Amino acid sequence: MLPSLSVLEGEKRIANIYDTLRGEEAAWRQCLFVSLYDEHGGFYDQVPPPAAVVADAIERLHADRLVEHVERLAHHARQGEVWDKAVRYLRQAGAKVLLRSANRGAADYLEQALDAFGRLPETPASIAESLDLRFDLRHALLPLGEQKRTGAILDEAEALAEAVGDEGRLARALNFKVTQFTQAGDYAAALQAGLRALAIGESQTDGHRHPGGRPRIRD
């Protein structure tokens, strides 16, 4: 919707065009002058609504079928900078297309989700989810042969999990790095990563962990 300004300037412009044509009799006899008003002369124009509004509308209209529209939801939430929704829908869109073995598309969605995560405040829950997202991205990238990007993702996951003391996810990152190093022929690095993962596993002898992967402390 455009601002509610006077339509007089538009009417003057139409009158000037008409008067110019009417003043040339030869031209006037051979022309057809058509003036069209958009939306019956109102102020509406073909301006798309804000992306965040579109995302909200899709959620309301298709509340029972969000999976079918998750790609559109991801796009509009990201464009509208509604970052919490952007993360959720981008990750879901990545998982959806990955089921069709569309690894490139999945990786693109997951990269965007990771970028959106960087715009949210850090909490223990968001950090844990961002680590899981990196593992999802690793799964999407691996068949594409993007060893460098995959290695960078696992380096990030290792450093972040170690920084927050999430030993379960640290062990996952290290296990994935074993595969990464083995494929690259760096067996010494693979062995070192495997031994670190093994040490973490041995330190969790009771086998009881909360959902984040850390051991529960018994009373």
C-alpha positions, -999 to +999 in steps of 0.1 A: +000+000+000+014+034-010+011+065+012-022+083+011-011+113-010-033+134-033-041+119-067-041+155-081-005+153-094-014+121-113-045+137-128-024+167-139+001+144-156-027+126-175-042+160-185-008+171-198-004+140-219-039+144-233-035+180-241-002+174-259-018+146-280-049+166-286-028+196-298-014+175-327-045+169-348-027+145-372-013+124-344-046+126-325-065+110-354-042+080-354-038+073-317-057+055-290-052+071-255-061+047-227-058+057-190-060+029-165-064+032-127-050+005-105-075-008-079-102+017-090-080+048-085-071+039-050-036+040-034-029+003-037+000-008-058+016-041-066+039-039-036+045-072-018+037-073+019+066-076+044+082-110+045+075-116+082+038-109+075+038-135+047+054-161+070+027-154+097+000-157+072+013-191+059+015-204+095-022-194+101-036-206+068-017-239+067-012-247+104-019-284+098+003-286+067+034-266+075+058-293+062+044-288+027+052-251+029+084-252+049+106-239+021+084-208+017+083-203+054+121-206+056+125-180+028+101-155+043+112-158+079+148-152+067+138-123+045+118-108+074+147-113+098+126-134+122+157-153+132+142-179+156+117-190+130+143-187+102+165-212+121+137-236+126+123-236+091+156-235+074+167-266+093+135-283+085+137-274+049+173-288+048+161-321+063+132-323+039+153-319+007+180-341+021+155-370+022+153-366-016+191-368-017+193-332-028+225-326-009+234-293-024+200-278-017+201-293+019+236-278+024+224-244+012+195-244+037+216-255+065+243-229+058+216-203+059+203-217+092+238-216+107+241-179+096+207-172+112+219-188+145+247-162+146+220-135+149+204-150+180+214-146+216+235-175+229+219-198+254+229-234+264+200-247+243+209-226+213+245-236+214+236-273+216+212-269+187+239-251+167+262-280+172+236-305+160+230-282+130+267-284+122+265-322+123+235-321+099+255-299+076+284-323+077+260-351+066+248-330+037+283-319+026+300-353+029+286-369-004+295-337-022+332-342-016+336-308+000+363-319+024+376-285+032+342-271+042+333-303+061+366-301+080+360-265+089+325-273+102+339-301+124+367-278+137+340-253+147+319-280+164+349-294+183+360-260+195+325-249+205+317-282+223+350-281+241+344-244+251+310-252+267+320-285+281+295-306+261+315-338+261+288-359+243+288-336+213+326-332+215+329-370+212+306-369+181+327-342+165+358-362+171+343-394+158+333-376+126+369-362+124+382-398+125+364-405+093+375-371+078+412-377+086+410-414+074+395-403+040+423-378+037+450-404+045+460-386+077+460-417+099+480-401+127+454-374+131+426-399+128+442-420+156+446-389+179+409-379+174+398-415+180+418-417+212+403-385+225+368-397+217+376-430+235+388-411+266+356-392+267+336-424+264+356-441+292+350-411+315+313-416+312+313-450+328+278-449+343+262-446+308+237-420+319+236-388+300+212-360+297+199-350+262+229-327+256+253-355+259+269-347+292+268-372+320+243-368+348+258-363+383+243-388+407+233-376+441 
